C-alpha cells in the first residue's frame, strides 16, 4: 500500500504533512511520488492569498478522475482551506474527497483507515518492527538516514488579529505543545539522522505563554540544545512585540541555535501598521533590529512585507522602501495584498490599490531586495563558512550556513549529506553562493 502527499504553502504545512506521513508510515504504508500510484492521497492546502487558494482548488479537481478510476483510493484534503470550523460545504463541492482534516490534525485520516481491519493489523506489525514509542515520528523510508533538516511545530494556531490575515480563523486559537512531546519528536528525528530542526509557530516567541507557569521558548531551546545528534536549531516566525531580551540572550548563549531571525515588519509606515493592527511602530522595529544586531553580531535577519494594503498611498509605500534601504535585511519575503474572507480588512477596508500598482510596488521592492542581498552576500567572498549539507543538486552539494545562506560546492569523493563542511566562498550572488571545500 502506498501514500502520496501534496503540499502547498508554508513550512507549517510541510511539517503538518510530514506528521500525517509519519502516521501512515506507522500503519505500514510506503511513500510514492506519484498520486496516480497511491492508495492514499493527502493534499495539504494553503489559503493565505487568493493565488494559493486557486492552486488548491485546481489540484483537488485533478483528483476526481483518479477517484473515478480507482474508487478505493482514500482522498484526504487538509490544511487552511478546510480550517478548524469546516461546515460541510467542501464535502458537497468535492464529493470525491473522503476525509477533510483541519490543519495539524492526523486523527480523522488515521481513524478512517483503522476502520479497515487490514490496516489495524499492519499498524501493529510496523510498531513492533520499528520499536516505536508513543509520540515518535517515523520518517518515510527514503528519508530515514538522509533527511537533514526538519520542521517541528511548537505552537499551533494564532490568537493575534492582524487585519489582513486569515490564519487565526483557519488554524484556530493559539495552543503551545507540551515541551516533553516536542523533545520526544526531536529525539526521534535525531535518531533517524536529522541534524537541524526549525521550531515553528505563527508567533513562535509566544511559546508557552498560554500555559500558567510553564516553560517559555528559551527553556525549550535549552532542552533541544541538549539533544544528541542535533547540530543546529532555528525558530520562526517571530513577532516584533514578543522578541524578548531574554530570548536574544538565549540565542547568543546556546551553541546550536543559529544566527538567523525571521521577524516580519509587513510595512514601513505607522498608519499602515495601525490599520494592519500589528501593534508596533516603525521606530519600535528599528530599535529591535538594532538590539538584535548588538546582541547577536552577524545574524541574518529576514522580514515579510505586504505591498498594496488597503489605503496604502505612494508615499506610504515609499516609507517601506526607505525603511528597507536603511535596515538592509538579508531576506525580504514580498507579497501583494490579497483580500481574505472573514478578516477585519475584508469587512472594513476596501481593496483599493489597483492590481498593476501592487505589481509595480512588488517589483520595486524585489529589485531593491536583490541589490541589498547581493551587497550583504558579497561580504562572504573569500570567507570560510560552516555548511550543513542537505542534498545534491545538479552535480553539486547543497547546504546552508548558520545564517541560512544557500551554498553549493563540488566534491566527488564522499557522500557529504548531513555533514558539516568548511567551505571557502568563491562566488556570491543575491540568492546563493558557490565555494570549495577547505580541508
Ligand atoms: N504569523 C506570521 C506570518 C504568517 S503568514 C506573522 O504574522 O508575521 C506569512 C506571510 O504572508 C505574512 O507575514 C504576510 O506577509 C503574508 N500575508 C498574510 N496574509 C496576507 C494577505 N491577506 N495578503 C498578502 N499577504 C499576506
Boltz pocket constraint, residues with backbone or C-beta under 6 A from the ligand:
constraints:
  - pocket:
      binder: B
      contacts: [[A, 48], [A, 49], [A, 162], [A, 164], [A, 165], [A, 166], [A, 167], [A, 201], [A, 202], [A, 203], [A, 237], [A, 238], [A, 239], [A, 264], [A, 266], [A, 304], [A, 305], [A, 306], [A, 333], [A, 335], [A, 336], [A, 337], [A, 338], [A, 339], [A, 340]]
      max_distance: 6.0
